[in-house]
Amino acid sequence: QVQLVESGGGLVQPGGSVRLSCAASGSLLIISVMGWYRQAPGKQRELVASITRGGTIDYADSLKGRFTISRDNTKNTVYLNMNSLKTEDTAVYYCNADVYQYGARREYWGQGTQVSVSS
């Protein structure tokens, strides 16, 4: 079994910054891709950013320049630094990972962490 645990969400003022973390726990994990998605009320879940094990990064076009994704392969952890936050960034942010474990490849999701941007 694999578990993804997000942390770092909360309430922040417009223009502020938040750092999210997601750690994958389990034995002998090899994670090919880790990423962040978000879902705002009444909207579909959308990709925020993803990063491969080798460091190739994809961002949503509208978020380039404000959000930064990174990962620590030794800790199986992915981070998302969010700057210049806007009220429209308010959403539940979900961690996603494509995982190899014991010869199996599966996709996992975290429970999500709420980020609320409000004055």
WOHUUR-V918925 format. One record per pair of residues at least 12 apart in sequence whose C-alpha atoms are under 10 Angstrom apart, sorted by the first residue. I is the first residue (numbers start at 0). J is the second residue. Records with the same first field share a line. If there is no record, write none. Layout:
# WOHUUR-V918925
I: J + J
This chain:
# WOHUUR-V918925
0: 24 + 25 + 26 + 100 + 107
1: 23 + 24 + 25 + 26 + 28 + 96 + 98 + 99 + 100 + 105 + 106 + 107 + 108
2: 21 + 22 + 23 + 24 + 25 + 96 + 107 + 108 + 109 + 110
3: 20 + 21 + 22 + 23 + 24 + 25 + 75 + 76 + 93 + 94 + 95 + 96 + 107 + 108 + 109 + 110 + 111
4: 20 + 21 + 22 + 23 + 24 + 76 + 93 + 94 + 108 + 109 + 110 + 111 + 112
5: 19 + 20 + 21 + 22 + 23 + 76 + 77 + 78 + 92 + 93 + 94 + 108 + 109 + 110 + 111 + 112 + 113
6: 18 + 19 + 20 + 21 + 22 + 78 + 92 + 94 + 111 + 112 + 113
7: 19 + 20 + 21 + 78 + 79 + 112 + 113 + 114
8: 20 + 90 + 91 + 92 + 111 + 112 + 113 + 114 + 115
9: 89 + 112 + 113 + 114 + 115 + 116
10: 89 + 113 + 114 + 115 + 116 + 117 + 118
11: 84 + 85 + 86 + 89 + 114 + 115 + 116 + 117 + 118
12: 83 + 84 + 85 + 86 + 115 + 116 + 117 + 118
13: 82 + 83 + 84 + 85 + 86 + 87 + 88 + 115 + 116 + 117 + 118
14: 81 + 82 + 83 + 84 + 85 + 86 + 116 + 117 + 118
15: 81 + 82 + 83 + 84 + 85 + 116 + 117
16: 65 + 66 + 80 + 81 + 82 + 83 + 84 + 85 + 116
17: 66 + 79 + 80 + 81 + 82 + 83 + 84 + 114 + 116
18: 66 + 67 + 68 + 78 + 79 + 80 + 81 + 82
19: 35 + 68 + 77 + 78 + 79 + 80 + 81 + 92 + 93 + 94 + 112 + 114
20: 35 + 68 + 69 + 70 + 76 + 77 + 78 + 79 + 80 + 94 + 112
21: 33 + 34 + 35 + 70 + 75 + 76 + 77 + 78 + 79 + 93 + 94 + 95 + 96 + 109 + 111 + 112
22: 70 + 71 + 74 + 75 + 76 + 77 + 78 + 94 + 96 + 109
23: 74 + 75 + 76 + 77 + 94 + 95 + 96 + 98 + 107 + 108 + 109
24: 74 + 75 + 76
25: 75 + 100
26: 100 + 101
27: 99 + 100 + 101
28: 72 + 73 + 74 + 75 + 98 + 99 + 100 + 101
29: 52 + 72 + 73 + 75 + 96 + 97 + 98 + 99 + 100 + 101 + 104
30: 51 + 52 + 72 + 75 + 76 + 96 + 97 + 98 + 99 + 100 + 104 + 105 + 106
31: 50 + 51 + 52 + 53 + 72 + 96 + 97 + 98 + 99 + 104
32: 49 + 50 + 51 + 52 + 53 + 54 + 55 + 56 + 70 + 77 + 95 + 96 + 97 + 98 + 106
33: 48 + 49 + 50 + 51 + 52 + 56 + 68 + 69 + 70 + 75 + 76 + 77 + 78 + 94 + 95 + 96 + 97 + 98 + 106 + 107 + 108
34: 46 + 47 + 48 + 49 + 50 + 51 + 56 + 57 + 58 + 68 + 69 + 70 + 77 + 78 + 79 + 93 + 94 + 95 + 96 + 97 + 108
35: 47 + 48 + 49 + 50 + 58 + 68 + 77 + 78 + 79 + 92 + 93 + 94 + 95 + 96 + 108 + 109 + 111
36: 48 + 49 + 59 + 90 + 91 + 92 + 93 + 94 + 95 + 108 + 111
37: 88 + 89 + 90 + 91 + 92 + 93 + 94 + 111 + 112 + 113 + 114
38: 88 + 89 + 90 + 91 + 92 + 93 + 111 + 113
39: 87 + 88 + 89 + 90 + 91 + 92 + 113 + 114
40: 89 + 90 + 91
42: 90
44: 90 + 91 + 92 + 93
45: 59 + 92 + 93
46: 58 + 59 + 92 + 93 + 95
47: 59 + 60 + 61 + 62 + 63 + 66 + 67 + 68 + 79 + 92 + 93
48: 60 + 62 + 63 + 66 + 67 + 68 + 69 + 79
49: 67 + 68 + 69 + 70 + 77 + 79 + 94 + 95 + 96
50: 68 + 69 + 70 + 77 + 78 + 96
51: 69 + 70 + 72 + 96 + 97
52: 70 + 71 + 72 + 75
53: 70 + 72
54: 68 + 69 + 70 + 72
55: 69
56: 68 + 69
62: 81 + 82 + 88
64: 81 + 82 + 83
65: 80 + 81 + 82 + 83 + 84
66: 79 + 80 + 81 + 82 + 83 + 84
67: 79 + 80 + 81 + 82
68: 80 + 81
75: 96
76: 96
77: 94 + 95 + 96
78: 94
79: 92 + 94
84: 114 + 115 + 116 + 117
85: 115 + 116 + 117
86: 114 + 115 + 116 + 117 + 118
87: 115 + 116 + 117
88: 114 + 115 + 116 + 117
89: 113 + 114 + 115 + 116 + 117
90: 111 + 112 + 113 + 114 + 115 + 116
91: 110 + 111 + 112 + 113 + 114 + 115
92: 109 + 110 + 111 + 112 + 113 + 114
93: 108 + 109 + 110 + 111 + 112 + 113
94: 107 + 108 + 109 + 110 + 111 + 112
95: 107 + 108 + 109 + 110 + 111
96: 108 + 109
